[in-house]
Amino acid sequence: MSVNRVTTRTVPEGLDRARTPLRGRDAELASIEERLDALGRGEGGIVRLEGPAGIGRSRMLAEAAEAARGRGTRVYEGAAGPDGQFVPLGPLLEAVLSGEEPLSGAQRLRDLATAPGRRFWLLQELGDRLREAARNGPLLVVLDDLQWCDDLTLLTFHTLAAGLSSHPILWLVAVRAGSVPSAVRTALDRIRRAGAHELALGPLGDRAVARITEDVLGAPPGPDVLRLAHRAEGVPQLLVELLGSLREEVVTIDDGTVGLPAGPPAPRELPSVARRLDQLSDEARELVRTAAAVGGTVTVALLAELLGRSSAALITAVREALDADLLAESGDHLAFRHDLIREAVEAGLPLSVRQAAGPPPGRAPADTAEAGTAAPGDTAEADRLRAEAAELAATAPGPAAERSLKALELTASHAPERPRIVAETIPLLWQTGRAAQARELGAAALAAGGLGPEDEAFLRLALARLAVQFDFSEAVRQARAGAELPGTSLAVRGRLLAMLAVGLSMSGEHAAAEQVAARAWETAARVGDRTAEATLTTVRSAVGFHRMDLAEAFRQAERSAALADALGVSTSLWLPEGLWHALLANTTGRTAEALALADEGIRIAGEQGRTAATRMWLMTRTRVLLETGRLSDARADAEAASPAAGDPGPGNLADVTLRYVMLRVALHTGDRRTAEAYAAEARRMRSDGAPVVRHFGTWMLALMADFEGRPDRAMAELDAVMTSPAADRPAYAGLIDPADAPALVRMALRAGRHDRAAQAVALAERRAVLNPGLPFLAATAAHARGLLDNDLGPLVSAVRLYEDCPRVLARASALEDAGRKLAATRKPEAVPYFEKALALYARAGAERDVARVRRRLRAAGVRRRPSPARLEGAWPELTPAETRVARLVARGLTNRQAAEHLSLSPHTVGTHLRRAFTKLDVSSRAELTRLVRHRDDGE
């Protein structure tokens, strides 16, 4: 008998490639080799490999890459990691720009990936490079851990895979099974529809487990070793790590068989589990460890009790633990994904904690038996799931959506309750970022026919609210069709009429919205529907704004918020109604109030995992940040909220928020290429069905024409809007914001259109007179009047009125115009105005405006060195906002903590951090920390 100490090295997602052959994957590998053979014949495509954590996805990718190289195929390999979302396009660039034969033009591709607003050009360039490479032979592009890829990588991947489908390029991607971010789910749905070949990796069979055990331990396993190996349940990573834990034990080989004479070892910490725990936030890690200490399955309510927190406060931590594949949902309980994972977590706890933890006195241990699998047609189980979904919808829409979908699976297609379940599921899917799936579900239910009027009305109400974010005209169409159905109840008709009024108001059809709202009020009053009343009060606020009665607009907005609060509805989650108050406050100069509302909306929506609400609040916040002169933050929010490729409809809310903002930022910074890209979007917007979108598109094109030095063209763009019927004309005369009035006056005067300039001034002054309590409006009117009359007095008055208003760009513009007027005759007196304007523009990062004011200063005889604002000392690569985020992260702050410190959203911090990672060529927080210490502290 001989004694052997066995040690084994483990690698993520697989076995030790140097020492153990691939076992139990013959069928899957043969399928991949078939695709490689087809690739050799010039046929491209996509292969999607899916499986849970530790199942061997990465090992399969490595084997496929090796097989491709053996055929003479060029292989590009990239992988994402938990920090990969901070490096835009990092996994794909790693694949195609590294290795033995990288794509040509590497530096240009990296520059395009780093530069803001360059997505279109990056896709074009990368596509051209891949086409060029494919002409010289077939290509295999491997992307591992798609669930950790950033949005830009996902967008680029599925766009290129579709656009290059006729070329000999095979895309082999691996993704963890289970819950994935909405953007990843969208990418997977798109490649499925594109005909991707799908391979699912399941647990290994008994024979493969025995062979791997023999590979690791050096001899066939005896019964006791096999019993231990089977505890891994066919998961290769857990199996190898479990066997590796025997390095501290004595195993014997007796008569050629490995045995454990001392019995199985005590549970140990496992490297893969430790890595996943380390990647969690402190809150999620504490939750997982508490669950391990309790043992078995556990409810969220019990964890909340043990941790001394509310169940709602644990939503984010629970979602994080589920996404990490440590925990899984089992009915209304949480359970560990695998017993070995629970034991490994528990093994890392202090003994005193393991002994002390457990259910509170008087509480029975959690039931460890898993509920049986329900069969289709089980109406009782479907009803239970619907009730759970309804209970969870207010605080946890993700789990609610899964329960609602499961209820739908259990319900027969001809069941009378099915349409109502579909209507319940649509808003849950939309809220969690699955808008395309929600729309397909609703459209299929309508197309199936045979619906009663009440069921169809509920479906159209759900589809109308879904469409608000993406297509204002579609929201109006669905709500109108539902409201016109005969034989519906007053309650659902009232809700549909209220939604129709909202849709018309958002579309810019103000007169029609007011008429429909009057009908809806009558219906809501008859049935006592307070929810419809709250929605209609928001419409009244919008009507007041259109009539320039801003005091009334604010009164109605505040009343609608109070009604929602009385109904227990958080206005942060009440969309689109909840957005209106913030937009109203911003447009009238109450910017701090608007910012606070947007911040609260982003916070609450993020805590509850409401993807759609988070994006809508981010879009709204971009407008606020733009007007306060935080151009870098506005651009970051816009990029964080950018519409996904699979979104239904053109994205009208994005049109009137982030696309408009991105054009304005590009104009202020002198970024012509980005401005041209968004001007192309504006041309599409100009033909949209919604008047408000057409107005935004027209104003954007006018701004672009003025940027290009074509004021005549700018005024030609605006003529149609400024002569439209009063019922459809925006209260701001075709402009986006009251502060745009001076810009319009400048345009009109340069084009010789004094009539249009006078029209803009008259409306600005009327708005200010009607609303004497808003100094911002008085400032814009005085500014516009001073330009029209070429009069210093109103310009100086505007400067004074802007002083207490946080509209940085508007104030800087008034200072510049006052200085310009003074410079004509009194140059020394103009200098202080120019200097203040220069400081404000520089703080905002408005580089084009900075350059223009410097020219004015030089003309006045003043020389100024370039502002150091953009250099930031040791950080010439970064903007000031990116530098602040990088320094906070280097101090150990999480994204959320940095966001709270800087009064930003975590999404904005994430965008700044991704840019910093790319610009500094770092790929982890540890690298960033070392660089910050070196540059700032000289370490």
Secondary structure, DSSP 8 states (H G I E B T S, - for coil): -EEE------BTTB--TTT----S-HHHHHHHHHHHHHHHTT--EEEEEEE-TTSSHHHHHHHHHHHHHHTT-EEEEEE--TTGGGSTTHHHHHHHHSSSS--S-HHHHHHHHHSTT-HHHHHHHHHHHHHHHHTTS-EEEEEE-GGG--HHHHHHHHHHHHHTTTSSEEEEEEEESS---HHHHHHHHHHHHTT-EEEE-----HHHHHHHHHHHHSS-B-HHHHHHHHTTTT-HHHHHHHHHGGGGS-EEEETTEEE-TT-S------HHHHHHHHTS-HHHHHHHHHHHHH-S-B-HHHHHHHHTS-TGGGHHHHHHHHHTTSEEEETTEEEES-HHHHHHHHHTS-HHHHHH-SS-TT------S------TT-HHHHHHHHHHHHHHTTT-HHHHHHHHHHHHHHS-TT-TTHHHHHHHHHHHHHHTT-HHHHHHHHHHHHHH----HHHHHHHHHHHHHHHTTT-HHHHHHHHHHHHT-TT--HHHHHHHHHHHHHHHHHHT-HHHHHHHHHHHHHHHHHHT-HHHHHHHHHHHHHHHHHTT-HHHHHHHHHHHHHHHHHTT--TTTSTTHHHHHHHHHHHTT-HHHHHHHHHHHHHHHHHTT-HHHHHHHHHHHHHHHHHTT-HHHHHHHHHHT---TT-SS--HHHIIIIIHHHHHHHHHHT-HHHHHHHHHHHHHHTT-SSHHHHHHHHHHHHHHHHHTT-HHHHHHHHHHHHTS-TTTS-TTTT-SSGGGHHHHHHHHHHTT-HHHHHHHHHHHHHHHHH-TT-HHHHHHHHHHHHHHHT-HHHHHHHHHHHTTS--HHHHHHHHHHHHHHHHTT-HHHHHHHHHHHHHHHHHHT-HHHHHHHHHHHHHTT------GGGT-TT-TTS-HHHHHHHHHHHTT--HHHHHHHHT--HHHHHHHHHHHHHHHT--SHHHHHHHHHHHHH--
